[in-house]
Amino acid sequence: MYQVIFEKNFNKKYFEKIPKDYQEKIKLFIENRLAPHPHESGKPLKGDLDEKWSTRVGIYRILYKICKSKVVIFIIKIEHRKDVYG
């Protein structure tokens, strides 16, 4: 299982504004699906977002990087799907 770390630029205030039920869904998804299987839980991105991955939980997307050598997932953003890539 991969260790999950939130990057220092992660916007915690935005996450706190997400409805509580979605916050719980996102936390459970990260714990039960993303941490054990980061490659199967998302898709690799291209272009400017190369080396980053994305996965969806309802109307929200999680952007993350996988560091295989350290067995770590770095959470970059969790935002509404229409805003996350901007």
Legacy VTK file of the C-alpha trace (Angstrom):
# vtk DataFile Version 3.0
C-alpha trace
ASCII
DATASET POLYDATA
POINTS 86 float
0.000 0.000 0.000
1.227 3.489 -0.865
1.567 6.241 1.702
-0.607 9.280 0.879
0.882 12.755 1.347
-0.802 16.061 0.555
1.552 18.438 -1.255
2.413 21.652 0.547
0.471 23.645 -2.090
-2.683 21.562 -1.526
-5.657 23.887 -0.883
-7.155 22.547 2.368
-9.620 25.441 2.559
-11.165 24.420 -0.776
-11.471 20.827 0.423
-13.204 21.974 3.609
-15.846 23.755 1.474
-16.771 20.506 -0.285
-20.011 19.068 1.145
-19.337 16.707 4.076
-20.806 13.666 2.326
-18.398 14.131 -0.608
-15.491 14.727 1.769
-16.200 11.322 3.327
-16.521 9.634 -0.087
-13.220 11.156 -1.185
-11.432 10.131 2.017
-12.742 6.558 1.737
-11.779 6.401 -1.941
-8.232 7.556 -1.182
-7.899 5.090 1.685
-9.545 2.043 0.120
-8.837 2.354 -3.613
-6.169 4.935 -4.398
-3.583 4.031 -1.736
-3.620 0.284 -2.480
-3.920 0.588 -6.289
-2.941 4.054 -7.616
-2.339 2.859 -11.185
-5.686 1.073 -11.497
-7.659 3.848 -9.763
-6.829 6.653 -12.178
-5.462 7.559 -15.566
-2.175 9.161 -16.565
-2.381 12.709 -17.886
-0.567 14.199 -20.879
0.870 17.505 -22.033
1.494 20.079 -19.309
0.217 17.615 -16.719
2.616 14.844 -17.761
3.659 12.552 -14.888
0.444 13.350 -13.038
-2.615 11.157 -12.665
-6.325 11.878 -12.319
-9.252 9.994 -10.853
-12.886 10.890 -10.297
-15.077 10.676 -7.216
-18.539 11.865 -8.225
-18.245 15.431 -9.522
-14.763 15.890 -8.038
-11.369 14.976 -9.434
-8.219 14.089 -7.564
-4.900 15.018 -9.194
-1.924 13.098 -7.876
1.641 11.973 -8.582
2.967 8.482 -7.938
6.487 8.022 -6.625
7.208 4.311 -7.026
10.674 4.446 -5.491
9.324 5.841 -2.201
5.915 4.104 -2.442
4.200 7.473 -1.986
1.225 9.193 -3.613
1.313 12.993 -3.568
-2.155 14.553 -3.680
-1.912 17.788 -5.672
-5.538 18.923 -5.951
-9.062 17.852 -5.154
-11.500 20.105 -6.991
-14.733 20.135 -8.978
-14.162 18.464 -12.346
-14.766 21.705 -14.281
-12.084 23.609 -12.327
-9.362 21.057 -11.582
-7.241 21.383 -14.733
-7.199 25.192 -14.777
LINES 1 87
86 0 1 2 3 4 5 6 7 8 9 10 11 12 13 14 15 16 17 18 19 20 21 22 23 24 25 26 27 28 29 30 31 32 33 34 35 36 37 38 39 40 41 42 43 44 45 46 47 48 49 50 51 52 53 54 55 56 57 58 59 60 61 62 63 64 65 66 67 68 69 70 71 72 73 74 75 76 77 78 79 80 81 82 83 84 85
